[in-house]
C-alpha cells in the first residue's frame, strides 16, 4: 500500500535544498518522497505559491493549497510533514492532531518554540510524533548507538564537539546526538566559558558540562568557532578502548582502536583506523525508511518525546546560565 503524505511548508528542507529530479542526492522531503515508491505526495500547503511548479515537476497530481483548513479533515492523509517556521508548529499541530487518520507526524526540529512545552502534547498522540533530527536516522549512526550501549568501545571518558553558526542552530545537533547515542542521559553542571557572534540572536558558545551515564560522570565540551573563517561540525568520543569521530565535512565516522605501539611496546596508542562513509548526501531518505519500517514493525520505535524533552531541558538550563551570567 502506498502511503499518502501531506507537506506543510515548502521552504529549504521541504524542497529547495534538493529541487532537481535529475540529481543523485536526497536532501529534501519532496525529493525523498519522489525517490521512495512506498510514498506519494498527495497534498501541499503553503501561503506562498512560488514553489508550486517545482513541486508539480515531481508530483504532477499533487493538490496545492494556500489554506490549511483545506486539509484538516482529509481522510486520506497517512503521514503529515510539518516544515514551517518553529513559531508556527504548535498552532498547526493543534489543528491537525484531531485528524485521527494521520498515522504519523514528521515535524522539523525543534518540536515547539519556547512558549509551548511538551505538556501540551496529549499522551494519546505522543507515539505518533517523529521529530526530524536527521542524523539519528542514518544507519551507521544507529549502529554506533547500539555499539555504545553494548560497550563495544569500552566506557566513555570524554566527549568534545566543535561547531559554528550558533548554539541553537547548530549546537542543537550536538546535544541531540548525545541524547540519542547515550539514551537520554542527565546533563548537568552546565558552564558557559565564552561567547561569540553566531547567527542573529543565536550566539556561538563554549560550554562545559557533565553527563551522567551508567553511574559515571563524563565531561562534555562544546567548542564554538567563528564561522567567518570556516564552518565546522565535528564530535570526538573518547572511550577506554577506542576513539570515535563524527565529521560532517568529510561525511565520515572514524574509529581508532587502542593498540600496542609498534615501536614502544610498553605504550598503548590509537591505530587500526577504520573510516566509514556517512550517507549525508541522501540523509532525507532515512526518516521515511524509518516510518515505513515502524508501520511494518521492522524496527524499534525511537522515543522522540523523551528525546526532545532532554533537548529542551538542556536549553532551558543553558538560558538560565546566560541570564545569570554564571
N, C-alpha and C positions, 0 to 999 in steps of 0.2 A: 504494500500500500504506500502510495506517495503522500508525504506529509505536506500540508498546506501551511505556508508561512506568511505572516504579515509583518512588514518592517515599518516602524515609525521613526522618521528622521532619515534624511538622505544626505548626510554630510560625508566627512572623510572616511570613517570606519565602515559606514554602510556601503559606500560606493566609490568615492573619489580616490582613495588610496590605491585602487586597482579597478579601473573602469574600462579596460580594454579586453575584449574577449580573446584576442589572439595571444596575449602574454601568458607565460607559463606559471606565474605566481598566483597565490591565492591570499590576498591581503585585505579583502573587504567582504562584508556579509553577502552582497549581491553576487560577487564572483564565487564565493563558496557555495552558494545555493545553485548557481549555474553549473558548477562542476560536480555536484552530487546528485545522482539520479534518484535518490530517495526523497528529495525535497523539491518543491516548486514554489516560486514567489507568486502568491495569489493576490496580495494587496500591498500597496504602498501608501503611506500618509506623510505629507509634508506641506507646510503652509506656503512653500515656495515651489513653483513648477519648473524651475530652471533645469533640474536634472531628470525630468520626466522622459525625455527622448533617450537619454543614456541608459536608463533602466529598461526601456522598451527594446533596446538592442539586445539585451539578454533575455528578457521575457516579454515578447510582443503582446501577450494576452493579459498582462498584469492590469489590475484595476487600480487607478491612481486617484487619491482623494486629497483635498486640502482641509477637510473637516473630519476630525477624529470621530465624531459621533456616527459617521457613516459605517464604521466597522465595529462599534461597541457591542452590537447584538448579533454579529455574524455567527452562524452556527458551524461554519466550515474552516475555522482557524485552529490549527493544531499547535503551532509554535508562534509566539508573539515576540518580536525583536524590538527592544526599546533602545534607540540610539540617538536620543535628543540630548540637549544640554542637561547636566545633572540637576539643575534647579527645577526642571520640569518633570522629573521622573515620578515624584510622589503623586502629583495631580493626575498624571496619565495612568499610572498604575492603579490608583483608586477607582478610576472609571472602568478599567478593563478587567480587574480582578473578579468582577461579578460574572464575567463570561465563563461559565463552568466548562465550556467546550475546549478551552485552551488548556493543553496538556502541560506546556512548559513556557515560562517567560525567560528569555535570554536578554539580560539587561547589561548595558555597558557600565563599567565601574566608574565611580562608586555607586552603590545602590540608590542612596538618597543624599541630599545635601545636609548640612549640619543642623538644619531646623527640624528635621524629621528623623527620629531614632527608629531602631528596628522593632521597638514596641508597637509600632503602627502596623506591623505585619501580622496577620492572623495566623495562628498555629496551623490551621487547616490548609493554608496555602504555601507554607514555608518550603515544602518539598518540591514545589513547582518552580522555585526561583533558582536560576543559574546566573551567576554574576561573571561577566566576561573578563576575568584576569587571565588573558590569553596564554601566558606562559605555562600555567598549571595544566593545560590540556596537551602540551607537547609530549609525545610518547617517551622520550628519553628523560624528560623532567619527571614524569610519573614513575619511571623506573628508578630514578635517583631517590625519590621519596621512599620507595619500598626498600632500597638498599640501606638508607639511613635508619629506617625503622628497625631493620634486622641487623644493624650494626656491622654491615659488610665492611665499612671503612674504619671500624672501631668507634670510640666515643668522640664526640665533638669537643674541640678545645677552644677555638676562637673562630669568629666569622667577621670578615671585613668586606664591606661593599663600597664601591666608588661610583659616583653618579654626577650628572649635571642636570640643569633645567628644572630646578625646584623640588622641594621635598614632597609636595602633594602631587605634582605632575609625574615625576619620575621616581622619587624616593618611595612612593607607594608600592612600586613593583618589588622593591627590596623587602619591605615588610610583608607584602602578600606572599612572596616566595618563602620567607622564613616561616610564616604561619602554615603554609601548605606543606612544606618539606618536613617540618618538625611537629605536625599535628596540633597546631594552635597552642603553642606554649605560652607561659606567662612571661611578659617582657616588662621589666621594672627598672627602677633606679635610672630613669632616663635623664641624661645631662646634655645640654646644648653647649658645645665647646666654642663654636664660632658661627658666624652667619655672613653670607654674601648675596649679592643680587642674583635672583633666579629668573622666573617668568612673572612679569607684572607684580602682583602682590604675593607671590609664592617664592619665598627665599630659599636659597640652597644652603642647607645647614650641615655642620659637622656634629655628629651625635655619638654619644657613648651610652650603652645600656647593658643590662644583664638579662639573659634568657634563662629561665628555669626549665631544665629538660632532664627528665629521669633522675630527679633529686640532685642534679648538679647545676652549678652556676656558670653559665657560658657567656663570656664577654662578647658584645656586639659593637662593631664600629662602622659608622656610615660616614664616608668622607665625601664632601661636596667640592666639586671643582668648577672653575669659571668656564662656562660654555663658549665664551668668545674665543677661547683657544682651540677647543675641540669638544665634541660630545663623547661621552663615555658611560657605559653601564656594565660593571663587572662585579662579580662576587667571588671571594675566595673563602672556602670552607676548610678549616684545618682540623683533621681528625687524628686519632692516635696512630692509625695505620696508613693514612693517605692524605693528600691534599686534593681537593676538587675545586675546579674553577669554571664558572659560567661567564662567558664573554659574548656580549651582544654583537660587537663589531665584527668579529670573525665567525659569529654564529656557531660557537663550539662549546662543548663541555669537555674539559680535560681532567683526567685522573692521573696523578703521580703517586705511586706506591712507596711506602717506606722499605728500602732495601739496604743491604750491606754495601758499604762503599767499596769500590773495586780496587782502590789504592790503599786506603787506610781501613784495615779490616775491623778495627775497634769502633768505627763510626757507622752510624746509620744515616743514610741520606735519602733524598727523593729521586726516584727514577722510574724505569719501566713505564714511561709515559704512554697513555692512550688517549687519543683525541677523537671525540665523537661529534659529528656534524648535527647541529640542531636545525630542525626544519622550520626556521623562522620565515623563510620565503613563502611558505604555504600555511602559515600559522592559523589563518582563519578557518581552515577546513576542519580543524580538530574539535572546536566546540560542537559542530554539527555531527561529527562522528560520535562524540560523547553522548549527545542527545539520542541518536539512533540506537546506540548500544544500551543506554538506560531503558529506553522503551522496549527493547527486546531482551532485557535482563542479562546483557552480556558483560556488564561491568558493575563495580560497586559505586553507588552514588557518593558524590562529594557533599559534605555538609556546608553549603555555601553561606548559610545564615550565620553559623558559628564562625566561619572564616571571616566574614565581613564584620561580625561583632568584635573580633580581635583586632582587625584593621582599624576600626573606628575607635576602639579603646586606646590604641597606641596614639592616634592623632589627637584625641581628647586630652590625654596626658601631656602630649607634646605642646599643645596650645596653652595649657596651664603653665608649662615651663617658660614658654615665650612671654606670657603675660607677666609672670612673676620675675622674669629675667634671672632665673637661677642658673 
